[in-house]
């Protein structure tokens, strides 16, 4: 409890001085070791491990600062920074320190800087150093020093601001003194006007009194020892140097190293004294900066003139001087700052040329009010001329047409802002212009005409309606058929026209469909659509799908044919009721016309009796004629029907007086039966054809070999035929003829008196069976057939 109260007592006066990194503090040069410089506040969760606070480095390097301590107070961690036991702050030597601190809280690490500015303490001014010691300040001067020359400068920091009065109060009586030494208000101790020649090895003690303020004074002693003329000389290689340095040099940075010729040399700055910006190493002659050289904040730092003195350690009068001119160059530290830092615009593609997209405002932190340069640089755009930059204003420079693939929709660019400093700094402001599409054009489609056969199956593709739209994405349209016939349908996406129902050329030959095309997805507003329409015509092509019908389909006639004359038997009357426009038919006798006694002249059946000879029948005969009636014309396929006419032919003798024809008409109730045979068609694959061909070739080779063996055996039999074998061969031939006669389909007619063996071996015609498709030979007299 006592310790807690002590912490509260210690921290209470400085709670208001807590700061967070980065932080800037001022400290007086009069502060000594153990002085608390600053309390720093940090936040850290109580659930994490104990946090730490570390001092990483100090610029310029020094041991004046202790490692910081860290303690918890009222839920906050407070760090304390103090001066070490070796701290000797001097604003004239170094007036600015930068401390880099690191605070660790669990996995969270934070780094920051603490800037310490050392301030002069005017109330702490006093005589100090060797000057105020009992032994005094010893200086050595050569006897050849110029009369009235400055021998020594009394440095009492702060006295120049108080108007200090300096005087020599010790006696300077002759003959020991060649003349009186003098000191002015600037602390310059000057040689006597008579000079010091001949005063070698003499020592002059000067008691100096310094008075300042009200009743404030101090005293000190300067001992001047006159040395003989030096045997060697100290000199610089050149009397003056011009040095250019950037303003961003950190305190303690090396500027230049001066070197003089001589032995055991030391260096010091003669003017200005004190030097607020630079210091020199006494032993190495390295000139360093002591404070930040910021031209914008500190006036008079652009050009600094220093006078450097090099002298021998044992003989200070052996010296040389060098004039240094320090030119501090402005450094461009910060790039331009712009508002806004990102330009994002959205415009429609129909925005006119000259539309202002955005205005950029920028300034240079290094030089407020300086002129900046602006450049437009495109990252990705199909048309870089679409945008332009006038001074700081971004405008539309060309028509933003988005109806070409990849034309626009998004323009990515950057505005480069450049200042006029050295080195030149640049700021890049990203620009993103999004162009929204506008549905400008209405879709259209061209009229089309499709032709389809009336026997087309449902879902048959008739063709496609091609719609076009100039808006991007191109041809992004849908197809509709409002109020159209249900027989056809148009695919909504592809525009393909399909057949849905049956067609009948005889009922309707022409259809007209109005196709409506509507675009979509081409405007920022998804509900904004445009539409167009076109008319397609569908012509139904006639297909021969009805066979002819004959009236009557069956006739039976009896005619008396005169010898050597032709006569008309009957006329075949056929038509297609469903297609009354068809008037052309073809007629042919396909059966029963033995001995070619009948011919057709168009639709008229004529009995021709011009053939005379032994085949003229002497007895009445009956012919059952099959008349094939097929439609003719360009329509396919050609359908046919068969009319049956039974003709009873009675030959007319010379004694016959008149000729009559008896016609029997089959009632309409007897309708001939039409048998349709459908043959399946098989088309094998190419590989199967190859395999089948190879197999057939092998089979033919085997059959050839077998046939050769059979022929060889048959030849042996023929050489010595026996009667039973001849009888067996005759029976085989007669059996074959009997089997052929069993397959005849013509009506059984009266055979002539010629020998049957001769007639059966004579075939004078060849035809193909309509049912089986096989070829056969036939005899026009007997009707006998032999299958091939």
C-alpha angles and dihedrals in degrees: 000000000000090000091050092052089048091054091048090049092050097045099039097080093051103042089104089053095059113124139175128229127307095047137165123209137173123220130185119240088231092071113111137199116314094026113147107234103182146343116226124201124216133177120222132162116252090227094065127082119275109292123233135214119204135184105224102182146332127225118238091028114253141144095225094109129070122220106271121255125220129210136167117243127171094341093311130096112234121200121203125207120196139175117259127235090262095055115131108164117201119175092198093058101038122356100174133052127179117205121195112210131189123204118193122194111173106296092346115096123184127184126192143156131248115203116206118195114196110218127202115252107218093183092057097060113131141141108279143159127039090328091068096039121101091249093051131209114308119212129177123210131177119247088237093065115136113262110260091012120149108261103174140003117220106218114201106161114231098012092104089065092053098049095244119202117220127191140162108243099177121095119266100187127166139278093027091052118050088209139329121295114223137205127196133205091273091061095251111153107207131199119247116275089242091060127227103269111141092019095100117147091015122129121210120196113206120191108206126196121203118199125186138156121358110334093334118134144140137191138218143165133244118192115203116201116192114216129197122256109293119247093218134039133229116220142166122229089238133017098224139022132193114210127186118202132173120250094235095073111130120235110275094029118143114251105174140332116228120205129192132187114252145082125286093353129188129190136217139166112251096185142061094027113219098026107211097190109032141036133189130219109245094216105028101033093229112156112214136180118252100191139020111285099218109161094194093057104030120053121211096030097105092087125021125179119205130184112207124195125205117196141165116262095228096036111037092180089067096083146131134205132225127191115218123191113198114201111193110207122211111248121207099231104164131046120226117284117225136192122238098029091202127035114210120172135170121201135163119253090245093063109133123242111273096036108150112234102179144332122230123214117198138166136183113239090201094055116018111212095019119144115258130202121227126202130178116221122184120218099186127353134132090217112035090181092066092089132039138183121224107190099303099340121099112210141173108262103180141017111290099221111178097177093097117080109263093359098131136314088137131033115191116194142142134225111220113208114196128188127207098241131113116278091027113239123209133199121199118210111194115226123201118180115183114198114205118213121244123205098236105155133056118229120247139190132197122241113257136194121212128188123207133175116243093238094056113136122243116274091030112155109237098179142285135281108226113212124187133199125181094206118097125285085045121231093003092155142130129221128226135174106206112198094351127145116287091227091081135041133194118214109242096224108026100033092229115157114222132186113238105175141027123287130215119194092198093056103040127002102176134046128184122199127188109215117201116205118199125184125217140180094034101106136057087240105067091204094059108100136163126204143195137178144211137183124240122197123213116198117197113219120215118249121194099243102146125072120218119265121215126212109237101015092196130040134176118197138177116205134179106217118204115225115261096007137098124227138185113253104183144317122250110225115198137159143160109244093197092051108037090169091071108093103152120089137162123227129202137163107237101172148015097030096125116176086011092265093153133055134180123234099190105301093343119100110215128190109220115205096173093108110091126180144085092318095067106118116238093191128058114271136194124224123193103202123195111207115197111208114192130176116247132208140074096304116103143245101038111224124200143187133202125234119197121218120181111200121192104203117202114185112230116232125209091255091056110111103193140014122225135182123215113202123194116191120201113232116258089246089073103079119179114242117243113209117198118199116198116200120202115229119214123192111191126213117264093248090054090052090053092049092045092049093051091047091048091050091053090046092051090052090052092047091048091053091047092047090051090054091048092050090050090054092045091054090055091052093049092056091068109018119183128213096247089054092051091050091048091052092049091051090050092054093047090049090053092052090050092052091051092053089052091063096054114123100187120102116272108261134186109274123225124247093255116116111275095219091061096043094048092056093053118082118176101175144049128206144156123246110242093213104045100021092228123140120238142174120235140190112230092207101047100020090230117157135204117195119227 
